[in-house]
């Protein structure tokens, strides 16, 4: 074989190897691109392609509940007795008898304590004796005056003597009046050696035991001794304070309704229902400058005796006639600095916050005084997923719960 033929064979062999390499590289490149597509997805191959839009969150919405409600104000109050008395003796002496058991119901006129009456009986007897003496002296003075007048008229007596007898008669009359007053004074002391109940009520524990010396109010040399306390039963007072703004609303509505609505109040004890009735019978005439409140008082019936002076209760005052009102779940109301908002969803699915004015809470539903319409769709569940201006998907739920 010639040298030329040999070179031609070498060149053909090199060409075939280069062609095989190109095919192999092309195949590898194709496989690499396919693998990248499998592993990294279309976005890896097309980084400029837009990502798919995120799915809108789902929230639960409801229209406000509509009720016919009156405007009410609610306060915390404390019961006090209509009558409460500290039993203190008017006369002093040794305590000889206690005629009740601690905590008893006592009645007006019942004898509760007795103080040794002996010294007061002696004083009364002495005063009565002085009355008899003064009466005898007066009788003598009257007789002497009569004789002096007779002598004066017959010319055997002087005018001066008659005048002296008249003066003696008047002095004797005054002495008798003083002696009779002393009898009444002694009788008073004797009567008040027994301490009686001033009204029907419940008495507390006795604070002084039998045998102790007690001081009375008629002896100004020492303070009186407190024997016990007694409080009335039946009606009780419920005292509470209104803020200045609440008082202004109360006055405004009361004036419009001519004072007919705010006479009656509802009372809740121990966190229970407002199942007790009372009557608003007093509102003070001056605001307390230190607290910015005004004192008010209601009288509540205590037929069952379960209302105790000193206990706390809630009182609710209706200040307007029933009117259409909107309510939403209290959890749907969000604080916004010094205001409150609820999140609503429009027809386009966009979340819109609305500023609202709040009323009272009615069984988990919050009264909305203003800022909301009955057709508004309020977000009541899924609130953390809702953003103002963002779109949401909605599920409708009724919040028309009973509201009293």
Secondary structure, DSSP 4 states (H G I P E B T S, - for coil): --HHHHHHHHHHHHHHHHHHHHHHHHHHHHHHHHHHHHHH-HHHH-TTSPPPPPPPPEEEEEEPEEEEE--EEEEEEEEEESSEEEEE-SS-EEEEEE-S-TT-EE-TT-EEEEE--HHHHHHHHHHHHHHHHHHHHHHHHHHHHHHHHHHHHHTSS-HHHHHHHHHHHHHHHHHHHHHHHHHHHHHHHHHTTEEE-SSSEEE---SS-TT-EE--TT-TTSPPPEEEEEEE-S-EEEEEEEEHHHHHHHHHHHHHTTTSSTTEEEEEETT--S-EEEEEEEE-SS-BTTTTEEEEEEEE--TTS---TT-EEEEEEE-S--EEEEEEEGGG-EEETTEEEEEEE-TTSBEEEEEEEEEEEETTEEEEEES--TT-EEEEE-GGG--TT-B-EEEE--------
